[in-house]
Amino acid sequence: MAEIAIRRLEQKNHAFPFRHVSYPGAGHGIYVPYSSTTQNVFVHPIDGTQYTLGGRPEADAEAGADAWRHVLAFLKESRRCRA
């Protein structure tokens, strides 16, 4: 789905910067950097269904740390654009 969204942004000449970053081996969710990635079973708050977001713990940890660097760079650049 992310690839479809990126193509659509490109086709429509989206006015703002965007980037899709993919992490092979990582699961669907991106964890807060440096948090535990070994317990990735979640319980739905209404029906109690257990589910996971997949991925290998080490790949999830690397993805979280790298994604956080991208977030910080984006915020820094955004701030520079507004000044």
C-alpha positions in Angstrom: 0.0 0.0 0.0 2.8 2.4 0.8 4.2 1.9 -2.8 0.8 2.8 -4.2 0.6 6.0 -2.0 4.1 7.0 -3.1 3.3 6.6 -6.8 0.1 8.6 -6.3 2.0 11.4 -4.6 4.5 11.5 -7.4 1.8 11.5 -10.1 0.0 14.4 -8.4 3.2 16.4 -7.9 2.6 16.6 -4.2 3.9 19.9 -3.0 5.6 18.7 0.2 8.5 16.3 0.8 7.7 12.6 1.3 9.7 9.5 1.6 8.9 5.8 1.9 11.4 3.8 3.9 11.1 0.0 4.0 12.8 -2.4 6.4 13.2 -6.0 5.2 12.5 -8.4 8.0 10.7 -5.9 10.2 7.1 -6.2 11.1 4.1 -4.0 10.3 4.6 -1.6 13.2 7.5 0.6 13.9 8.4 0.6 17.6 9.6 3.5 19.7 13.4 3.4 19.3 15.3 1.4 21.9 12.2 -0.2 23.4 11.7 -3.9 23.7 10.8 -5.6 20.5 10.7 -9.1 21.9 7.2 -8.8 23.2 5.1 -8.0 20.2 1.8 -9.7 21.1 -1.0 -7.2 21.5 -4.5 -7.8 22.9 -7.5 -6.0 21.3 -9.1 -3.9 24.0 -12.7 -4.8 23.1 -12.7 -8.5 22.1 -9.5 -9.7 23.6 -8.1 -11.1 20.3 -4.3 -11.5 20.4 -2.4 -10.4 17.4 1.2 -9.6 16.4 2.7 -7.2 13.9 5.2 -9.7 12.6 8.9 -9.2 12.0 12.1 -10.4 13.7 12.9 -8.6 17.0 16.4 -7.5 15.7 14.9 -6.2 12.5 12.2 -4.4 14.4 14.8 -2.8 16.7 16.9 -1.6 13.8 13.8 -0.3 12.0 12.7 1.7 15.1 16.1 3.3 15.5 16.5 4.2 11.8 12.9 5.4 11.5 13.5 7.7 14.6 16.5 9.2 12.8 14.3 10.0 9.8 11.7 11.6 12.0 14.2 13.8 13.7 15.7 14.8 10.4 12.2 15.6 9.1 11.4 17.8 12.1 14.7 19.6 11.9 14.2 20.3 8.2 10.6 21.4 8.7 11.6 23.8 11.4 14.3 25.3 9.1 11.7 25.8 6.4 9.4 27.8 8.7 12.1 30.1 10.0 
